[in-house]
Amino acid sequence: MASAPLSHRAKKSRLNPQLKLPYVPPRPQGRDQTAPSTLPFTFIDLFAGIGGFRSALEKLGGSCRFSCEWDKYSQRTYAAWYGDTPHGDIRNLEIADIPDHDLLAGGFPCQPFSIAGVSKRQSLGMAHGFECETQGNLFFHLAGIVEAKRPAVLFLENVKNLKSHDAGRTWQVIRQRLHELGYWIFDQIIDAAGWVPQHRERVYIVCFDKKAFPVEPVFEFPQPPEGEKPKLSDILEEAPDPKYTLTPHLWDYLQRYAEGHRARGNGFGFGLADPGGIARTLSARYYKDGAEILIPQGKHKPPRRLTPLECARLMGFDEKAIVVSDTQAYRQFGNAVVPKVVEAVGREILKVLFAYNALHAIQGVRPCVSSVRR
């Protein structure tokens, strides 16, 4: 597979790949060389959705210089929450118009690689993976931006199935392209259940530019927080609107549907959640019937869907005004990254950047850094 071709303007703007983060002086010898809780850096937010990456990275000291998201409803939410509207389709961007940045963040579209997405496309005779013309090849547009702009760090996210799709060949192509671009590659599947009350496995990919980091960095993915794990009851509203209760007709249909599959030996069906435990994975299809996560309301009343506010909490977003319809809100939260996991991984990235700066200071070598460009 070849990367997306760069425009003539993009080739002219190729940067000398250096770590551009501001220098952070190390603490005096004899004191614990722990990384600071924040570190000034710039980032861009590609395939931004509703800003799950941005929400987390700004808490770590990041300044967003550019965002890109093609869905108009997600753009509306993003603008309401962060104050600027993302650029549209990544395929129509002039790469030279993208500002320089230290870190590139992006959850490139997962539907062509997800288990549900692949199954749906196969049943409809549609292409999936890289063969999906509208979404499957967008990784190569991202790679074209990386090639032109040379950010010191890449921070990517996708569905767990990305690593096993097409017998592992899809993941092999992605790794090979990142290797060709000259990056150290770290990846791990992380279940968000340690941070939010939801089973949500995603692959996180962190890469460091080999020209900024000539020696492979010591990077480790985070462990879930210690202590009591979050429970579904933690995020439930006390008095949700009755409109989220399933109609008797829909509840009867879901029960009959599940029973039919059980009789055939299949595991398909609704998910009646335990408020004292965790939920199934929230998906973008939740708006249809809410079947994967239903909240029980006693023996004599049908269960209910989660409210959009509860979905925001389930994903770990700060509570902000929901400015779109319930249908669009369910889609947006179902497609989002979990900000708390992004923040946890981001803190591990900060440790590498801080250690890099401290090492150069101890050696008396001028670090390859420059002031943050606002």
N, C-alpha and C positions, 0 to 999 in steps of 0.2 A: 504494500500500500504506500502511496506517496502522500506527502503532506500537501495541504492546500497551497496553491501557488501564491507567492507574495506579489503585490503590486509593485510597479517601479518606484512609487513613492515610499513604500515600506522598506525596500532594499536600501534606499538612501538614508533611512533613519536608523539603520542598524547600530546598536550601542556597543561600546567597549564593555564587555560583561564584567562588572565589578560589584561587590557588595556596596550598596548605597546607603545602608543604615547609618545614622549618626553614631559617632563614637561615644561609648559609655565607659567612663573611667572605672577600673576595678577597685574594689575595696582595699584598704591597706592590708599588708601581709599579716597573717595571724588571725584574721577574721574570716568567717565563713563566706566563701565566694558563691553565694546563692544569687540566682538570677532575679532581677527586679520583677515586680508584679506587672509592670507595663514597660514598654520600650517604644519610642517613636519610630514608626515606619509607615510607608505608603503601600497601598494595595489597590488592585482592581477586582471587580466583582462580576465575573462572567456567568451567563446562565443564572442570573441572580435570583430568580423566583421572587420571594417576598423578603429577601435579605437575611437569611439565616447565617450566612458567612459574615455579612457586614455587622449584624448585631453582636456577634462574638468578637470579631477582630477589633472593633472600635473599643471594646472593654479592655483590650490588651495594649492600647495605645496607637492602634492603626488609624490612618487617615485615608478614606476612600477617595480615589482620584477619578474613577470611571466605573460605570456599571452598564450592563447589557442584559436585556430580557425582552423576548419577543411577544409574550402574552400581554394583551392590553389590560386585562383585569389585574394581573400581577403587577404591572407597571403602576396601576392606580394605587394599590396597597403600598408598594415601595415608596411612591412619591409622598403619600400621606404619612408614612412612618419615618422617612429619612430626609425628606425635603427636596429631593431631586428625582426626576423621571429618568429611568434607564434608557439607553439607546436601544434600538430595535434589533432586528435580525442580525446575528453575528456575521452571516454570509455577505451582508451588504456594507460592512464596515470598511473604511480605509484604515489599514493598520497604522499608518503614519499619524493618524489623528488620535491614537490612544496615547495618553501621557506615559512618561517613564514611571516605573514603579518598582518597589522592592519585592513584593509578593503578589503572585497571581493566584486568585482563588476561583474555583469553579466546580459546580456540580453538573457536568455535562449531561444531556438528557439520558435518562436511564430506561425509559420505556422499551426501546428496541432490545435491551439486554435483560430486563427483569423477567422472572419466571412467568408472571401473569401476562406481561406484554408479549413475550415470545409465544405463549400458548394462544393468545387471542389472534395474533398475526398469522400463526400457522393455520388456525381454524378458518380464517378468512382468506387463506391463500396469499397473504401479504408477506413481503420481505421483512426480515428482522436483522438485528445486529448491524454490522457495517453496510449490509445490503439495503437497509432502509434509507431511501434517498433524502427524506425530509429531516431525520434526526440521527440516524445511525452514523453518519460520517462527520458529524460536527466536531468530534474530537480532533480531526485533522485541521479544522479551522483554528481551533485552540492551539494546536501545535505550531501553526504558521505564525500566530501572535508571539508565542514563546521564542521561536527562532529569530524574529525581528527585534523583540524588545529585551530579551535576555534577563528576565527577573532573577534575583538571587534565589528565590524560593518559589516552588509551586505547591499548592495545597488543593487537592482534588478529592471529590467524593462521588461514589456511585453505588449501585445496588450490589449486594453480595454475589449475585449470579454473573456479574461481569467477569469474574475470575474463572468460571466454569463454562461460560457460553461458548458454543461451537467447540466443545471438547478442549477448552483452554486456549484455542488459537486466537480468539479475540484479545485476551489478556496478553498473549505473547506478542501480538502486533503492537499493542500499546506500549508495553515495556521496551520493545525494540526501538520504537520511535523516540521515546524519552531518553534511551541510552544514546541514540544517534545525535540527539540534541545536546548531549554532554552533561547529563545530570546524574547525581547519586539518587537512587530510588529506594524508598522505604514504603511498605504497604502493610496494612493489617485490617482484618475484619473486626469491627467493634460493635458490640450490642449496646444500644443506648439504655438498656434496662438498669444500668448502674446509676444513671443520671435522671431518668424520667420513668414513670410507671408504664413502660411500653416495650415489648420485645421488638426491636428494630435493628437488624443487622445490616451494616453498610461497610463497604470497603473504603478506607481512607488512604490516600496516596500523598506522600510528602517527598519532595525532590529538592536537592540543593545543587546549584550550578557548580560544576567542577572547576571552573576558572576562578570563581570567588572562593571556593573551598577545595583547594588542591588535594587535601587529605580527606578521606571519607569522614564525615562528622560522626560523633557519638550521639545518635538520636534514638530515643525509645518512645514508643507510644504509651499513653497514660493508662494507669490502672483505674478501675472504678473507685469512686470515693468510699472511704471506710465508714462504718456505722450502719444505721438502719436504712434500708433501701426504700425508695419512694413507693407509695401504694396508690392505686387508682383512686381510692377515696380522697386522697389529698387534693385532687384536682376537680372534684365534682362540685357543681353549684348546689347550694342549699335548696333553692326553689326554682328549678328550671321551668321554662315556659311549657305548658301542656302540649303545645304544637309538636314537640319533639317525641311524644309518645306515639308508637306505631298504631295504625288503625287495626281493629280486629281482623279485617280482611287481609292486610299485609302480614300480620303476625301468623295467621292461619296458613297463608301461602308458604312462608319461610319454614314453618314446622313440617308441612307436607313435603316440601322440596328436600329438606334435610333427611327426612325419613326415607324418601325414595332413594337417595344416594346411599344411605346406610344399608338398605336392603340389597343394594348391588355391590356392597363392600367398599364403597368410596368414603372418603372423609370430608366431603364437601358439606357445607352448611353454615348456619349462623353461629356466632360466638357470643354466648351469654357470659359476660365478664364477671369476675369475682372482685368486688370493690376492695377487698383486703389483699388482692394480688396485683398483677399487672395485666395490661391489655395486649391483644394481638397487635400486629402492625397496622397502623392507620394508613390507608391507601387513598389514592386520588379518586377512586370510585365510591368512596364512602357516601357521597351525596345521593347515590341511587336508592339505597335502602338501609344503609347503616349496619348491614348484617354482620360484618366482621367484629364489631364492638357494640354490643347492646347492653344497656344497664337495666338490671332487674328492678321491678317495682312491686314485688309481692305476687302471690299466687293468683289473685283475682284481677290483675291489671296487666295489659301487655307491656313489654319492656320499652325503653325509649332509646333514641339515638343520643350520642354526645351532642352538646350544643357547640357552636363554633368557638365560643370562649373556652370551653373545656378542651377542644381540640388544640387551641393555642397553648393552653397549659400542658396538655399531654405531650406536645412537641418541645416544651421548654422555652417558649417565647415569653418575653416580657408582655404584660397586658397592655395592649394599645387598642385604639378604636378600630373596629372592623368596618371597612368602608365599601364592601362589596356584598352581594347577595350570599345567602347561606350556601347555595350550590357552588359558587366560586370560592368561598372561604374553605369549604371542605376540600375542594380540589387543590387549593394552594397549600393548606397545611399537610395534606397527604403527599404532596410532591416535595416538601421542604426538607432541609437538613435540620438536625437537632442542634441548636446553638450551644447548648451546654457541652456537647461532645466536641464541637468545633473549638470552643474555648479551651477545653482540656488539652486537645492536641496542639492548639496554638501556644499554650504555655510551654510545652515541650520544645516547640520551635524556638521560642524566646531563649530557652536555655542554651541552645546551640549558638544563636546569634550573640548572646552575652559572652559565652565562653570564647568565641572567635575574637571578639573585640578585646577581651581581657588578655588572651594569649599574645596578641600582637603588641599590647602595651607592655607586658612583662618582658618580651623579647626586645623591646626598644625599636620595633619596626613600625613605621607609620601604616596604620590600617587602611585598607582599600575602602574608604567610606567617604561620604560627602554629606552635606546638610540636606535635610528633608526638603524637597521642593514642594511648596504649598501652591 
